[in-house]
Structures are given as structure tokens and as C-alpha cells.
Amino acid sequence: MKDLYDIALCTVKTINLKKNGKAGHVACALETVSGIVYTGICIDVPCSIGICAEQAAIAEMLKHGETKIKRIVAVYEDGSILAPCGRCRELISQLDLDNENTVVAINNDQKVTLKELLPERWDKKWD
């Protein structure tokens, strides 16, 4: 995971937006099962309609026709790893059934599978 961490950390570039908005202070790197790495940054604006870095990286991945994530990490501007929020966890799970095996960095010392983060799926009936 160190390689993805380094890519995400290099992607962090804080940008101040108008009216207390901020972007780029969290960056994400994800690797697909095909071995391609995609990155994204967060966008936070005062009206709370921003996006997470994971969502930006996922959008980039989807633009290239991929849905299966092998590994994912999000890094804050101070270098710490951030676990994905509930919305991002759910998004990852909704892209592909195999993503329950995605390895997710949840802090600097711990990695778990998405299945461990979302053990009781609400949508199994429709899978």
C-alpha cells in the first residue's frame, strides 16, 4: 500500500476557493484489478455539496471503463490516512460485486477489506 500512499500524498495540493471553500487537501489513489492507478482530490465548499477524493478517483476510473478496485487509500494534507466515509464505502460497493474484496487503508497501520467495513449488505437481495 506504500506505493499508493506515496501517489496520493504527491497528489495533495491544497487550493483555497472563494468563501471558505477548499480543494485538494485530501487526495486518493486507487488501483484497479488491471493494475492501473487513478487519483482524485476532494472539493469542499461551504454549502456542503463537495465531493470526496475517493469519489473523484472513482469517476476517473469509470471514465476509463473500469469498475473493479483492488486497493484504495485516501491521504490528508498532514500525511495521515483517512478511512473512507460511509458514502464512499457504499459507492465502492455499488460499482461491482467483486469490490467487497477491495483492500482499504483505514489508518497508517491497518488495512481491511470493504466487506469488513460493510458486513451486513442491505442490497444482497438484488445481487
C-alpha positions in Angstrom: 0.0 0.0 0.0 3.0 2.3 0.4 3.2 2.9 -3.4 -0.5 4.1 -3.4 0.1 6.1 -0.3 3.0 7.9 -2.0 1.0 8.6 -5.1 -1.9 10.0 -3.1 0.4 12.1 -0.9 2.0 13.6 -4.0 -1.5 14.4 -5.3 -2.3 16.5 -2.2 -2.2 20.2 -3.2 -4.5 22.4 -1.1 -6.3 25.1 -3.1 -8.3 27.8 -1.4 -11.6 28.5 -3.0 -13.9 31.5 -2.5 -16.0 31.8 0.6 -14.0 29.4 2.8 -14.0 26.6 0.2 -11.1 24.3 -0.1 -10.0 21.6 -2.5 -7.1 19.2 -2.7 -6.4 18.8 1.0 -7.4 15.1 0.7 -6.2 13.0 -2.2 -7.0 9.4 -3.1 -5.2 6.8 -5.1 -6.8 3.6 -6.1 -5.6 0.6 -8.1 -7.9 -1.4 -10.3 -7.6 -5.1 -10.8 -6.0 -4.4 -14.2 -3.1 -2.6 -12.3 -4.0 1.0 -13.4 -3.8 3.7 -10.7 -6.3 6.5 -10.7 -6.2 9.6 -8.4 -8.7 12.2 -7.2 -8.9 15.2 -4.8 -11.7 16.4 -2.5 -13.7 19.5 -3.1 -15.2 21.1 0.0 -17.4 24.2 -0.3 -19.5 25.9 2.4 -22.8 24.7 1.1 -21.6 21.1 1.6 -22.1 19.9 -1.9 -18.5 19.0 -2.4 -17.1 15.6 -3.2 -14.6 13.2 -1.5 -11.3 12.4 -3.1 -12.4 8.8 -3.4 -15.4 9.8 -5.5 -13.1 11.9 -7.8 -10.7 8.9 -8.3 -13.7 6.6 -8.9 -15.1 9.0 -11.5 -11.7 8.9 -13.3 -11.7 5.1 -13.2 -15.2 4.9 -14.6 -14.2 7.2 -17.4 -11.8 4.5 -18.5 -14.4 1.7 -18.3 -13.2 0.1 -15.1 -15.3 -0.9 -12.1 -13.2 -3.3 -10.0 -11.0 -1.7 -7.3 -8.1 -3.8 -5.9 -6.8 -1.3 -3.4 -7.6 2.2 -2.2 -6.1 4.9 0.1 -7.0 8.5 1.0 -4.5 10.8 2.5 -5.0 14.1 4.4 -2.7 17.1 3.9 -0.8 16.2 7.1 0.1 12.8 5.7 -2.4 10.8 7.7 -4.6 8.1 6.1 -8.3 8.7 6.3 -10.8 5.8 6.2 -13.5 6.3 3.6 -16.7 7.8 4.8 -19.9 5.8 4.6 -21.0 7.4 1.3 -17.7 6.4 -0.3 -17.8 2.8 1.1 -21.3 2.4 -0.3 -20.3 3.9 -3.7 -17.4 1.4 -3.9 -19.7 -1.5 -3.1 -22.3 -0.4 -5.7 -19.9 -0.4 -8.6 -19.1 -4.1 -8.8 -19.8 -7.2 -6.7 -16.0 -8.0 -6.6 -15.3 -4.8 -4.8 -16.3 -6.4 -1.5 -12.7 -7.7 -1.7 -11.2 -4.2 -2.2 -8.4 -3.6 0.3 -9.0 -0.4 2.1 -6.4 1.5 4.1 -8.2 2.8 7.2 -5.2 4.3 9.0 -1.4 4.2 8.8 -1.2 0.8 10.3 -4.3 -1.1 9.3 -5.9 -2.4 6.1 -9.2 -4.2 5.8 -11.5 -5.4 3.0 -14.6 -3.4 2.1 -16.6 -6.5 3.2 -15.2 -6.0 6.7 -16.3 -2.3 6.6 -19.8 -3.2 5.3 -20.5 -6.6 6.8 -24.3 -6.6 6.5 -25.3 -5.6 3.0 -28.7 -4.1 2.6 -28.8 -4.9 -1.2 -27.9 -8.6 -1.2 -31.4 -9.4 -2.3 -30.8 -7.8 -5.7 -27.2 -9.1 -6.3 
